């Protein structure tokens, strides 16, 4: 409860106590005194209700978790320069424009990108990621410690409180970990989804170019 709400609550309680004390100590309960007591009581209760509503309207933000790990960037060397620049730019935007603390991109069995607070790596998709792939929609884990399948994300920094699991087609996933529980807004989720759609096209083109055999002209 904030300072202003506490002052409002204190004034309401004090007013109600004084009103009751005034009624009890009065030598005679006249109609005018009774009307004044009722009005004063209503005003005191109103102040207490305002303090409660004030607290609900301005909730206390969840505390930021002190994640243990080194800040850095891990980027696969095999990527073309254009894709490397896209991953570097997009991940930096997520870390600066949203409450993201760590970003991990997994594509076709390999981790292409880790940025922010670095975890141990070695991500292996599990049940939650499989569900995201099957539905084609992002899964928001607002308080990761409440989910029994959180061991799937041990590649991320230990103790991450919130996570967005954003599928990229059926072959990739973008993991965006936050600093505190329930820290991601709808606009943050929309930003993650939009970048994943852009990445999907670029990654599919890169995979197709890597898998295609060299042309006869290039071989000669």
N, C-alpha and C positions, 0 to 999 in steps of 0.2 A: 504494500500500500504506500503510495507516495505521500509526501509531506502535506500537500494541500488536502488530500482525502483524509489524512489523520486529523488535521485541524478541524475539518468539517465534522468528522465523527465525534471528536472531543467536545465541540461546541454543542452538538445535539444531545450528547449524554449529560453534559453539565446543565443544559437548559431543562431537560426532563427531570433531573434530580432536584433542581431548585424549584421547579413547578410543584412537584410532589411535596417538598418540604414546606413550601408556602401554604399549600392547602391544609397540611396537617397542623401547622402552627397557628393558623388563623383562628381568632376567637369565635367567629361565626361564619358559616357558609352562606353567604348571600347569593342570589341569582347572578349578580354581576360578577362576583368572584368565581363562581362555577363556570360561567361562560369564558372568562379570561383564562382559567386553568385549562379548559378544553382546547382553546385556540393555541395556548402556549405549548401544550403537549403535542398537538398536531405539527406545529412548527419544528419542535425538537425531533420528532420522529421523521419528519421530512428531511431534515439535515442529515440524519443517520442514513436514510435511504439514498440520498445524493452521494454520500461518501462511498457506499457499496457499489452503486452504478458507475461512479467515476473509476473505481478500481477495475471493474469489468471492462470498461471502455478502453482503458490504457493498461493492458496486461503487462506483467514483467517479462521482458525478453529472456529466452533461455540463455544460460551462460555458455560462453564459448569454451570448448574443450581444448586443453593444452595437448595437442597431438605430438607424440614423440617421433622424430624422424628428420632426415636431412631434406632441406629444400633443394630441388634440382630439376633437371630435365634429362630423360632417357628417350632417345629417338633412334629407331632402327636405321642403320646405315644404308640398307639396300633400297630405300625409298628414293624415288626421283626428286629432284630439287624442288619442283613445283609443289609436290605433295608434302614435302618436309616443311616448306614455308607455310602452307595451309594449316598443317597440324600445329606448328609453332604459334601462328597467329591466333587460331581458334582457341587453343588451350589457354593462352595468356588472357584472352578476353573473358573466358569463363572464370578464371582465377581472380580477375580484377573487377568484373561487372556483376558477379553473383557471389553468394556466400560459399563458393566451392573452395575446398582446401586441397583436394587432390583429384587428378584426372587420369584415367587409364583407358586406353583404346586397345581392344582385342579384336583381331581380324583373321579369320581362316586359320585358327589354331596357334597364332603367335601374337605376342604383345608388341604393338608398334610404337606405343607412346605411353610414357608415364611422366607426369609433371606436377609440381606443387610439393607437398610433403610426400616424400617417396616411401613406399612400403617395401617389403622384401621381394615382391614380384612373384612370378610363377603362377599367374592366374589360370585356373581351370574352371570352366563353366559348370555350374551345378543346376539344382532344381529351379531356383529363382530365375536364373538366366534362361533356362529352357522354357519356362513359362512366358517370359518376355518375348522370346522368339516365336512361340506358338500363337500368342495373341497379336503380335506385331505392335504392341503398345508398351510405353515405359511403365516401370514399376517404381513407385516412390516408397522408400522405407524411411518413415519419418523419425523413428527411434529404433535404431538397428539392434540394440540390446534386447528388445522384446521379441525378435524373430529367431526361431530355433535354427534356421538355415544360414545364419550369419557366418558360419565357418567357411562358407563358399568364397568369402571375400577376404581371406587372410593375406592375399597379395597386396592389399591396401594397408595403409598405416594402422597400427593397432589402436583400437578404441574409437574409431570413427563413429559419430553419433547418428548421422543421417546419410542416405545414399539414393541416387537416382540411377536405375538400371535401364538404359536406353538402347533398345535393339537397333542394329543397323542391318536391315535385311534379315536373312537367315544365317549369315556367316560372321557377323560381327556384333560387338556390343561396346557401348561407351558407358563407363562407370564414372560418376561424378559424386565425390564424397564431400559433405558439408562440415562446417565447423561446429554446429550445434544442432540439437534436435529440432525438427520442424522449421528448419531455416530456409527452405526453398519455397518461393512463391510460385504462383501460376505463370508469371512472366519469365521466371528463371527456367521453369520446365519447358515453356515454349521456345526459349532460346536454345536449350539443349537439343530439343527435337528438331528445330530448324537446321542447326549445324550438322546434326547426324544425317539429315536428308542430303545435304550438300556433300558430306563425306562419302555417303554411299555411292554416289555416281563416280567420284574420283577414285575410290578404292576399287570399284568394279572395273573401271577402265585400266587401272594399273595391274590388277590381277589378270585381266584378259591379255594385256600386252606381255606380261611375264610368262604366261602359259603358252602363247602362240609360238610355233616354231619359226626360225628365221627364214625369210624369203630366199628364193633361189638367187635372186640378184644380189642380196646382201651377202649370201654365202660365197658367191663368186668373187 
